[in-house]
Amino acid sequence: MTPGVGGSHSLFLGVTGGTSSTGLVVSTGGTIAAAGASARCDGSGKCTCIRIAELGNTGTFGAVQGAPGSTALQQWLNTKSTASVDVFAQRTMLTPELLANYDILILQDLTSVIAYGAPSDLWTFSASEVAAVSDWVQTKGGAIVTMTGYSSDAAFEITPTNQLIAFSGISYNADDIINTSDCSDGLCYCYNNAIPITSWVTTHPIGNHIKAVGAFRGRSLNAPSSAAVVAKFGNSNVGVAVEVGQGRVFAFGDEWVSYTSQWNDSSLSQPAVNYDDPYNPCYGKKPSQAFQISQFWFNVIDWLQPSKASCFQLNEAAVVP
């Protein structure tokens, strides 16, 4: 995502390389948001319910300048939930053996070249890899969540993601939506220049208890007739969910739900005092006050989790089960 005016943003998602440990430690404070059955535990007492693999790089243009990549989502889930997360920031072959280790894939920026300038910088997948992913979802009950908008000036960024989820009937368009001109009240600088997405189908599990999340320069989605459109921006689909065989796919039209600036108010573009002054236009408009990012991620993972492991729990006071 090319940076907007008014400051940079620290990341909520991913790392720049390596993998996480696969153990689980569940935090103690807050409210447990639970989906049901007990988690799977190993002989040492470490329990995990959902095994997640993040593929690709994070939204580097959203990082604080000079700061390293963050592992916030990985750490958040590994310490506050019954999910465990591994990260594959480098191109890795998608084999049935690898996929069998996981329940959910999070597809991020599928490139090894940050701020790429040519389609050749993108990851490409063989026919056997595409078939393996399709089979893993449709017959093994795997699930996928995707994001886009990592480099909004490079419309071809959608190519590898579209390649991997083509079997679902969902696809990204090579457009550029949710721009500065879409800020209807002129106060989006209060949210670190994010534009609120407020049109959610709250009767769908993914849209439940969500009023808004922030986005900036994303892409619209095509939805097959079998899919549920759970979020729109104007006339454009920006959140699409579909059940395919034994598995599920959820595609989201932007990546700003992965920035900590939208989640815990880090690196705010406005002085903190502005948000506490009743006479300031930014009063009460911190991203954490306006957006439900934790709720978004709980809803997404809870809906995607395989029925065989319906035990996802999140120790986060802001989340409503």
Buried (B, 14 or more C-beta within 10 A) or exposed (E): BBBBEBBBBBBBBBBBEEBBEBEBEBBEEEEBBBBEEEBBEEEEEBBBBBBBBBBBBBBBBBBBEEEEBBBBBBEBBBEBBBBBBBBBBBBEEBEBEBBEEBBBBBBBBBBBEBEBEEBEBBBEBEEEBBBBBBBBBBEBBBBBBBBBBBBBEBBBBBBBBBBBBEBBBBBBBEEBBBEBEBBEEEEBBBBBBBBBBBBBBEEBBBBBBBBBBBBBBBBBBBBEEEBBBBBBBEEBBBBBBBBBBBBBBBBBBBBBBBBBBBBBBBBBBBEEEBBEEEEBEBBEBBBBEBBBBBBBBBBBBBBBBBEEBBBBBBBBEBBBB
